[in-house]
Amino acid sequence: MTVQVSQGGPSDTQIEDLVSTFYARIRKDPELGPIFERVIGEDWGPHLKTMCDFWSSVMNTTGRYKGRPIPAHVKLTGIEPRHFARWLALFGDTAADLFEPALAQAFLARAEKIAASLMLGFAFHAEKPEIWGGLPRAAVPRVS
């Protein structure tokens, strides 16, 4: 199903569709499903609501999300760079399946930035820092 882009960013309904479809796929994924199940458990309702608020804030600058994603994630054990690659692949496929290309790409571009930020957070707090070694370095402005 393809949905047209609404003016001014995705609608709440589009965000809810993305979140619910994406996390349904996560739950079935043999690599990511067990990680999310270990952390979230059986009651996914609060997490899905938080993710809708998060994506509303990210895509539409609504300010509905008030959390701190890096501290919430870096406390998790067993997370590796490959998990982010899988997460992005599932997210990109879900967005492409639900939306026309411009909106799907807008979601994916934000997801890639979020993943990069979380990966840096993990690299600084890693239980195995050597696995995070291939991250790009931030450009440091030259002082003239």
C-alpha contacts under 8 A as a table, 3 or more apart, distances in Angstrom:
res1	aa1	res2	aa2	distance
1	M	97	D	6.47
1	M	98	L	5.44
1	M	99	F	7.25
2	T	97	D	6.85
2	T	98	L	5.14
2	T	99	F	4.61
2	T	100	E	5.51
3	V	98	L	6.38
3	V	99	F	4.76
3	V	100	E	5.95
4	Q	99	F	6.63
4	Q	100	E	5.99
5	V	9	G	7.06
5	V	10	P	6.38
5	V	99	F	7.53
5	V	100	E	7.04
5	V	102	A	7.54
5	V	103	L	5.93
6	S	9	G	5.90
6	S	10	P	5.71
6	S	11	S	6.60
7	Q	10	P	7.61
8	G	60	N	7.48
9	G	59	M	6.46
9	G	60	N	5.91
10	P	13	T	7.97
10	P	14	Q	5.85
10	P	15	I	6.53
10	P	59	M	7.15
10	P	60	N	7.35
10	P	103	L	7.53
11	S	14	Q	5.12
11	S	15	I	6.33
12	D	15	I	5.06
12	D	16	E	6.06
12	D	52	C	7.88
12	D	56	S	7.12
13	T	16	E	5.02
13	T	17	D	6.07
14	Q	17	D	5.04
14	Q	18	L	6.19
15	I	18	L	5.12
15	I	19	V	6.10
15	I	52	C	6.20
15	I	55	W	6.76
15	I	56	S	6.98
16	E	19	V	5.14
16	E	20	S	5.97
16	E	52	C	5.96
17	D	20	S	5.36
17	D	21	T	5.94
17	D	98	L	7.94
18	L	21	T	5.32
18	L	22	F	5.79
18	L	94	T	6.94
18	L	95	A	6.56
18	L	98	L	7.19
19	V	22	F	5.23
19	V	23	Y	6.03
19	V	48	L	6.68
19	V	51	M	6.75
19	V	52	C	6.44
20	S	23	Y	5.43
20	S	24	A	6.07
20	S	48	L	6.95
21	T	24	A	5.14
21	T	25	R	6.36
21	T	94	T	6.99
22	F	25	R	5.17
22	F	26	I	6.22
22	F	90	L	7.12
22	F	91	F	6.25
22	F	94	T	5.89
23	Y	26	I	4.67
23	Y	27	R	6.08
23	Y	48	L	7.93
24	A	27	R	5.26
24	A	28	K	6.63
25	R	28	K	5.21
25	R	29	D	6.16
25	R	90	L	7.47
26	I	29	D	5.05
26	I	32	L	6.02
26	I	33	G	5.30
26	I	36	F	7.77
26	I	87	W	7.96
26	I	90	L	7.57
27	R	32	L	7.22
27	R	33	G	4.30
27	R	34	P	7.53
27	R	36	F	7.20
27	R	37	E	7.25
28	K	33	G	5.75
29	D	32	L	5.49
29	D	33	G	4.93
30	P	33	G	5.67
30	P	34	P	6.99
31	E	34	P	6.76
31	E	35	I	7.63
31	E	83	H	7.56
32	L	35	I	5.35
32	L	36	F	6.38
32	L	83	H	6.89
32	L	86	R	7.72
32	L	87	W	7.52
33	G	36	F	5.35
33	G	37	E	5.98
34	P	37	E	4.96
34	P	38	R	5.98
35	I	38	R	5.24
35	I	39	V	6.50
36	F	39	V	5.20
36	F	40	I	5.73
36	F	41	G	7.54
37	E	40	I	5.23
37	E	41	G	4.84
37	E	42	E	7.12
38	R	41	G	5.78
40	I	43	D	6.88
40	I	44	W	6.47
40	I	47	H	7.40
41	G	44	W	7.19
43	D	46	P	7.21
44	W	47	H	5.31
44	W	48	L	6.08
45	G	48	L	5.23
45	G	49	K	6.25
46	P	49	K	5.17
46	P	50	T	6.18
47	H	50	T	5.03
47	H	51	M	6.12
48	L	51	M	5.00
48	L	52	C	6.17
49	K	52	C	5.08
49	K	53	D	6.27
50	T	53	D	5.10
50	T	54	F	6.04
50	T	65	Y	6.99
51	M	54	F	4.79
51	M	55	W	6.08
52	C	55	W	5.26
52	C	56	S	6.01
53	D	56	S	5.05
53	D	57	S	6.17
53	D	64	R	5.16
53	D	65	Y	4.93
54	F	57	S	5.17
54	F	58	V	6.15
54	F	64	R	6.89
54	F	65	Y	4.79
55	W	58	V	4.83
55	W	59	M	5.78
55	W	60	N	7.82
56	S	59	M	5.40
56	S	60	N	5.34
56	S	61	T	6.63
56	S	62	T	6.00
56	S	63	G	7.67
56	S	64	R	6.90
56	S	65	Y	7.72
57	S	60	N	5.47
57	S	61	T	4.31
57	S	62	T	4.63
57	S	63	G	4.93
57	S	64	R	5.76
57	S	65	Y	5.95
58	V	61	T	5.66
58	V	62	T	7.84
58	V	110	R	7.53
59	M	107	F	7.49
59	M	110	R	7.87
63	G	66	K	7.11
68	R	71	P	6.07
68	R	72	A	6.39
69	P	72	A	5.06
69	P	73	H	6.14
69	P	118	L	7.85
70	I	73	H	5.27
70	I	74	V	5.98
70	I	117	S	7.94
70	I	118	L	5.89
70	I	121	G	6.13
71	P	74	V	5.46
71	P	75	K	6.54
72	A	75	K	6.30
72	A	76	L	7.86
73	H	76	L	5.65
73	H	118	L	7.58
74	V	77	T	7.71
74	V	118	L	7.84
74	V	121	G	6.53
74	V	122	F	5.44
74	V	125	H	6.59
74	V	126	A	7.74
76	L	79	I	6.84
77	T	127	E	7.68
79	I	83	H	6.58
80	E	83	H	5.58
80	E	84	F	7.34
80	E	131	I	7.22
80	E	132	W	7.76
81	P	84	F	5.37
81	P	85	A	6.71
81	P	119	M	7.14
81	P	131	I	7.40
81	P	132	W	6.74
82	R	85	A	5.08
82	R	86	R	6.31
83	H	86	R	5.14
83	H	87	W	6.04
84	F	87	W	4.90
84	F	88	L	6.06
84	F	115	A	6.50
84	F	119	M	7.75
85	A	88	L	5.23
85	A	89	A	6.19
86	R	89	A	5.06
86	R	90	L	6.23
87	W	90	L	5.31
87	W	91	F	6.04
88	L	91	F	4.95
88	L	92	G	5.91
88	L	108	L	7.77
88	L	111	A	7.08
88	L	112	E	7.00
88	L	115	A	7.69
89	A	92	G	5.21
89	A	93	D	6.12
90	L	93	D	5.16
90	L	94	T	6.05
91	F	94	T	5.14
91	F	95	A	6.17
91	F	108	L	7.18
91	F	111	A	7.82
92	G	95	A	5.20
92	G	96	A	6.07
92	G	104	A	7.26
92	G	105	Q	7.95
92	G	108	L	5.71
93	D	96	A	5.10
93	D	97	D	6.07
94	T	97	D	5.10
94	T	98	L	6.26
95	A	98	L	5.24
95	A	99	F	5.86
95	A	103	L	7.87
95	A	104	A	4.75
95	A	105	Q	7.79
95	A	107	F	7.03
95	A	108	L	7.37
96	A	99	F	5.60
96	A	100	E	6.88
96	A	101	P	6.52
96	A	104	A	5.23
96	A	105	Q	7.83
98	L	104	A	7.69
99	F	102	A	7.95
99	F	103	L	6.04
99	F	104	A	5.49
100	E	103	L	5.83
100	E	104	A	6.16
101	P	104	A	5.02
101	P	105	Q	5.91
102	A	105	Q	5.23
102	A	106	A	6.18
103	L	106	A	4.95
103	L	107	F	6.26
104	A	107	F	5.27
104	A	108	L	6.18
105	Q	108	L	4.92
105	Q	109	A	5.93
106	A	109	A	5.24
106	A	110	R	6.48
107	F	110	R	5.35
107	F	111	A	6.16
108	L	111	A	4.83
108	L	112	E	6.05
109	A	112	E	5.23
109	A	113	K	6.54
110	R	113	K	5.19
110	R	114	I	6.22
111	A	114	I	5.00
111	A	115	A	6.03
112	E	115	A	5.09
112	E	116	A	6.15
113	K	116	A	5.08
113	K	117	S	6.19
114	I	117	S	5.11
114	I	118	L	6.17
115	A	118	L	5.11
115	A	119	M	5.99
116	A	119	M	5.06
116	A	120	L	6.27
117	S	120	L	5.22
117	S	121	G	6.35
118	L	121	G	4.91
118	L	122	F	6.23
119	M	122	F	5.02
119	M	123	A	6.10
119	M	132	W	7.84
120	L	123	A	4.92
120	L	124	F	6.35
120	L	135	L	7.54
121	G	124	F	5.34
121	G	125	H	6.38
122	F	125	H	5.04
122	F	126	A	5.19
122	F	132	W	7.89
123	A	126	A	5.17
123	A	129	P	5.89
123	A	132	W	5.47
123	A	133	G	7.89
124	F	129	P	7.53
125	H	129	P	7.71
126	A	129	P	4.95
126	A	132	W	7.99
128	K	131	I	6.07
128	K	132	W	7.82
129	P	132	W	5.57
129	P	133	G	7.08
130	E	133	G	5.45
131	I	134	G	7.86
132	W	135	L	6.34
